[in-house]
Amino acid sequence: MTVGLILGVYVVFSNPIGMDDDQLKNGCSMIIDPFGDIIAKCPRLDEGIAVATLVPEKLEQAGGTRYITARKPELYRKILGQEHKSSQNVVWMEQDLDN
């Protein structure tokens, strides 16, 4: 996962199983370390749980931490402070979540 490599963090990827409109979702959830290595996964088209031990030393050794420490929030504070309405159109989710 590119995000984990760039930021130097662990990534948990969860994927549903079954049909979503015309796409077959195959599960294959996984846990990826800060170096991009898969350390646990659910490889079959079936329900499952991925469990892994997260090692703090990998966070310190990963090159992506330099991006976190070099952040300059003053450059994008105005963008983050703007109003944003999230939208997620997934077939198996109810469209009107307010009711």
Contacts in CASP RR format, 6 or more apart in sequence:
PFRMAT RR
TARGET T0000
AUTHOR 0000-0000-0000
METHOD contacts of the structure
MODEL  1
MTVGLILGVYVVFSNPIGMDDDQLKNGCSMIIDPFGDIIAKCPRLDEGIA
VATLVPEKLEQAGGTRYITARKPELYRKILGQEHKSSQNVVWMEQDLDN
1 11 0 8 1.000
1 13 0 8 1.000
1 32 0 8 1.000
1 36 0 8 1.000
3 9 0 8 1.000
3 11 0 8 1.000
4 10 0 8 1.000
4 11 0 8 1.000
4 32 0 8 1.000
4 34 0 8 1.000
4 36 0 8 1.000
4 64 0 8 1.000
5 34 0 8 1.000
5 35 0 8 1.000
5 36 0 8 1.000
5 62 0 8 1.000
5 64 0 8 1.000
6 64 0 8 1.000
6 67 0 8 1.000
7 64 0 8 1.000
7 65 0 8 1.000
7 67 0 8 1.000
7 68 0 8 1.000
8 34 0 8 1.000
8 59 0 8 1.000
8 62 0 8 1.000
8 63 0 8 1.000
8 64 0 8 1.000
8 65 0 8 1.000
8 67 0 8 1.000
8 68 0 8 1.000
9 34 0 8 1.000
9 59 0 8 1.000
9 62 0 8 1.000
10 31 0 8 1.000
10 32 0 8 1.000
10 33 0 8 1.000
10 34 0 8 1.000
10 54 0 8 1.000
10 58 0 8 1.000
10 59 0 8 1.000
11 31 0 8 1.000
11 32 0 8 1.000
11 36 0 8 1.000
12 29 0 8 1.000
12 30 0 8 1.000
12 31 0 8 1.000
12 32 0 8 1.000
12 50 0 8 1.000
13 29 0 8 1.000
13 30 0 8 1.000
13 31 0 8 1.000
13 32 0 8 1.000
14 29 0 8 1.000
15 25 0 8 1.000
15 26 0 8 1.000
15 27 0 8 1.000
15 28 0 8 1.000
15 29 0 8 1.000
16 25 0 8 1.000
16 27 0 8 1.000
16 92 0 8 1.000
17 25 0 8 1.000
17 26 0 8 1.000
17 27 0 8 1.000
17 45 0 8 1.000
17 46 0 8 1.000
17 47 0 8 1.000
18 24 0 8 1.000
18 25 0 8 1.000
18 26 0 8 1.000
19 25 0 8 1.000
20 90 0 8 1.000
20 91 0 8 1.000
20 92 0 8 1.000
21 91 0 8 1.000
26 45 0 8 1.000
27 42 0 8 1.000
27 45 0 8 1.000
28 41 0 8 1.000
28 42 0 8 1.000
28 43 0 8 1.000
29 41 0 8 1.000
29 42 0 8 1.000
29 48 0 8 1.000
29 50 0 8 1.000
30 38 0 8 1.000
30 40 0 8 1.000
30 41 0 8 1.000
30 42 0 8 1.000
30 50 0 8 1.000
31 38 0 8 1.000
31 39 0 8 1.000
31 40 0 8 1.000
31 41 0 8 1.000
31 50 0 8 1.000
31 51 0 8 1.000
31 52 0 8 1.000
32 38 0 8 1.000
32 39 0 8 1.000
33 39 0 8 1.000
33 54 0 8 1.000
33 55 0 8 1.000
33 58 0 8 1.000
34 58 0 8 1.000
34 59 0 8 1.000
34 61 0 8 1.000
34 62 0 8 1.000
34 63 0 8 1.000
34 64 0 8 1.000
35 58 0 8 1.000
35 62 0 8 1.000
39 52 0 8 1.000
40 50 0 8 1.000
40 51 0 8 1.000
40 52 0 8 1.000
41 50 0 8 1.000
42 48 0 8 1.000
42 49 0 8 1.000
42 50 0 8 1.000
59 65 0 8 1.000
73 80 0 8 1.000
89 95 0 8 1.000
END
